[in-house]
Amino acid sequence: MMRDCWKNRGGYDRVLMTVAATFLTVSATSALAQNDTPRNSAAELAIDAAVPRPEPANVPPPTAADFKLDTSSADAPKTTATTTATTTPAPATTKPTDTATAPAPPISEPTKVETVKTEPAKTEPAKTEPAKAEPAKEEASKTEPPKAEPVKTDTATVAPAEAPAASPEPAKEAVKAASNVPPDDQPVADRLHELFGAKAARYFDRKVERSAVEKFYTAREFAPIWTQSGKLTDTARGVVARLKDAASDGLNPADYSIPDFTAATTPDALADADLKLTASMLDYARHAQSGRMHWSQVSGDIQYPEHPTDPNEVLTNVTSAKDASLALDGYNPPHKLYLALKKKLAELRGVGDGQAVQIADGPVLKYTPARGKNQPAVEMEDERVPQLRAKLGITENVNDNHYDAKVAEAVRRFQATAELKPTGMLDERTIKAINSPKRDRQIDAVIVNMERWRWLPRDLGAPAIGDAYVILNIPDYTLKVMQNGAQVWTTRVVTGQPGIHATPLLTETMKFITVNPTWNVPPSIIYNEYLPALQQDPTVLERMGLRLEHNSDGSVHISQPPGERNALGRIRFNFPNKFLVYQHDTPDKNLFAKEDRAFSHGCMRVQYPDQYASVLLNITEPNAHYTPEKIRSMYGSSEIDLKFPTPIPVNITYQTAFVDDDGNLQLRKDVYGRDATMLSLLRGKGRDLENVIAHSQPSYVKPNVRIASDSSFSSGPSFFERLFGGPTLPPAPIGRRRLQQQPSQGYYQGYYSR
């Protein structure tokens, strides 16, 4: 037997290796089970997991049969490896002596059975026996040795019976998503994409609009907005119709170029036309909502809240609307007075754009309607009719020389506004009225007033109190209180003198009224009027009932205590603003009888302040039941502030043209020259009227006047606090500081006054 074993040394060695491995595995496992202490910390568990531990060999003890001669040849059956977690172990076909064990993997990994120089059988961790991965394996007496299929090998190199699992195929390159752009529009979309990459600024000079448009086109994969398969959409036709009718809203159609889509037959031309129409649409929406010119272009004494369009909203709103023309028209002011002016403009023009066309003299033209089947309508022909259509703004059949029903109706409406008999016939008097410069001046006045309405807030009132608001019209010298769309009360007012004392245009909120106010003389009056007068007559202030105080900075403060002689009268209406103007009573009641009432230093004097106060208080506090008598009962020598629970908006406007309650156009004198300034700007060229102009702040010279000091100094409330009594602090009054420069000729100089 020993000789046989010697001759078959390879088999003998394998038996010895098997016995030794079994012994070492059992010994090591027992020792570890006895000596290992529980690991509590994460660091200890990590170290244990990193140290490989031997697994017990899964073979029975050797027997005499194991010492047979090894007569296996090279064509022995191939090894079969199975996954223990998924297959029931088959009866062993290979003797235990043919298997050698390898050290076990770390405890944190699934156990793998390997043969010498044999690729390990791959197992899925999720299907591994619990005993192979749970920490309970540390106790040898309680752990079942993992079962493994014995592997029979005849040489040191063994081929597995089953090929290892094929490696996963490399991920295929992502396929580009299909475009949502119709095939007919794809070339235009490609060209639009290119234009945004290089030439977008050529179409949209405003950065915010350029960014919004690019975002909008990108979201639609640069598909054209206004065409499909090269044809105009209904949305595009609605936008084009609104742009062509821009004159009806007092705008200039020439500002909104409309590309010729019929001539656009190539992708380049269609893309160019698409962007041009988008730009014109955005221009129209911006002008309709905020105006063609910023109010700062006109004067430094205007301050209205900004309400610019959002180009993202405009694009979404117009392109998704059922009626794009109506959606675009919605950016015009919704105010009743604006809509009345729009209607009146149409009447003045005969429903048109009012081009400067002179109608030549000639025979009387008239239209005779049909009378039954046997007597058709009679339309006279005349070469002047196309000019008449242009003058009256008839957009249909512009070159038709027939004096048809539409032309006759436009003439009839024009005659009604021109105080002519509305016959519908074009006679000599009608021609003179159409060509009259007076007519053009009325149209101009209406247009600039429509433009100023665009500066005002869309909601003039306070919703919490029935949309109540105060509106004052400077050229008309009237003040109205409105609520729920109707006039509640009105009165006459005195406004600022033309020039540096002009009353500013603004929108603010009235927060409270003051009964028995103290008049804190504005810096403009102190330094420009009272101090020079004081130099001539040291007793002038005392005789006027004024009190002079010296401030710690060397300036002076002049005030007048409450009383009948107070310049503000008995009541002051406070709506804090940067111009420091307000509305108030006055002891000079005689000025309200005059037709032109621009006499103040900028503030607004109210004819019946006690009635005004009771109306406002009853709107904000309807349960308080204020009356003019109740207000007058508060008159005395101490200031009384009556605060509004809900502030009331105050809108100071400049309406030289408006429509009265009877539907008649009313024109007023351009007392401050605002109309003339605006018309000049609108007719000018090469200037961006939408830019904001910064106006200089006022400055006052402190006259070199010696004032007798009573050694009384004041460092109390600022001028603004004295003026309005509120806690809000504006910039420090300029007139209270020592300034060396000459007084500014800006608009602010005359404000802060009575």
RACOR-V20109 format. One line per field, one symbol per residue. ss: DSSP state (h for helix, s for strand, l for the rest). phi: phi as a letter, one per 40 degrees, with the letter a starting at -180 (. if undefined). psi: psi as a letter, one per 30 degrees, with the letter a starting at -180 (. if undefined). A space follows every 10 residues. Layout:
ss: ???
phi: ???
psi: ???
This chain:
ss: lhhhhhhlhh hhhhhhhhhh hhhhhhhhhh hhhhhlllll lhhhhhhhhh llllllllll lllhhhhlll llllllllsl llllllllll lllllhhhll llllllllll llllllllll llllhhhllh hhhlhhhhlh hhllllllll llllllllls llllllllll llllllllll llhhhhhhhh hhhhhhhhlh hhllllhhhh hhhhhhhhhl llllllssll sslhhhhhhh hhhhlhhhhl llhhhlllll hhhlllhhhh hhhhhhhhhh hhhhhhhhhh llllhhhlll lsslllllll hhhhhhhhhh lllhhhhhhl lllllhhhhh hhhhhhhhhl llllllllll llllslssll lllllllsss slllhhhhhh hhllllllll lsslhhhhhh hhhhhhhlll lllllslhhh hhhhhlhhhh hhhhhhhhhh hhhlllllll lshhhllsss sssllllsss sssllsssss ssssssllll llllssssss ssssslllss llhhhhhhhh hhhhhhlllh hhhlllssss sllllsssss llllllllll ssssllllll llssllllhh hhhllllsss lllsssllhh hhhhhhhhhh lllllllhhh hhllllllls ssssssssss ssslllsssl llllssslll lllhhhhhhh hhhlllllll llllllllll llllllllll llssllllhh hhhhllllll lllhhhllll llllllhhhh llll
phi: .ccccccbdc cccccccccc cccccccccc ccccccbdcb cccccccccc ccbcbcccbc ccbcccbccc bcbcccdccb bbcccbbccc dcbbcdccbb cbdccdccbc cbcbbcfbcc ccbcdcbcdd ccbccccccc cbbccccbcc bcbbbcbbcc cbccdccccc cccdcccccc cddccccccc ccdccccbbc cccbcccccc cccccccccb fgcccbbbfg bccccccccc cccccdccbg cbdccbcbcc ccccbbdccc cccccccccc cccccccccb hcbcccccac bbabccaccb dcccdccccb ccbccccccc ccdccccccc cccccccccg gabfccbccc ciccbabbcc bgccbccbbc bacccdccdc ccgcccfcbc cccccccccc ccccccccfb cccgccbccc cccccccdcc cccccccccc ccccccccbc bbdcbgfcab bbbcccfbbb bbafgbccaa acbbbccchc bccccababc babbcgcccc ccdccdccbc ccccccacbc ccccgbbbbc cccgcbbbbb cdicccccgb bbbbbdaccf babacacccc ccccccbcbc chcbcbcbcc cdcccccccc bcccfcbdcc cccccabbcb cbccdbcbcb bcbbbcbabc ccgccbbbcc cbgccccccc ccccbgbccc ccbcbcccab ccccbcbccb gbbbbccccc cccbgcccbc dddcccbcbb cccccccccc cfbc
psi: eeeeeefhee eeeeeeeeee eeeeeeeeee eeeefklkke leeeeeeeff jkkkkkkhkl kklfffglkj gklfhlklkk kljfffkkkl kkfklefgkk llklllfflk kkkllkgkkk kklkefgkke fffkffffje fgkkkkkkkk kkkflfkkkl ekklkkkkkk kkkkkkkkkf kkeffeeeee eeeeeffege ffejfkeeee eeeeeeeefg hgkkeflkhg kkleeeeeee eeefgfffgg ljfffikjlj fffjfleeee eeeeeeeeee eeeeeeeeef lfkkfffelf hkjlkkillj eeeeeeeeff kejeeeeeff flkgkeeeee eeeeeeeefh iaghlikkkl lalkklkjlk iaffilkkjk kkffeeeeee efhjfkhfgk gkiaeeeeee eeeeeefghl kifgkjaeee eeeefkfeee eeeeeeeeee efffflkejf ajefhhhklk kkjeffhlkk kkkhglkell lllkallkbf gkklkljakk fllkkhlkjj kleeeeffee eeeeeejfge eeffglkkkk lfgfllkklk lklefkfgbf kkjkiklffh llkllkfiff ffflekhifl gelkkkeiee eeeeeeefef ifffhkleee efffkbgkkk kjkkejkkkk jjlijfklka fggkkkklki eggeeeeeee eefllgkjff kkkkkklllk kjlikkkkkg gklkhbllee eeefglfkja kkkeffljkf llkkglffeg ahl.
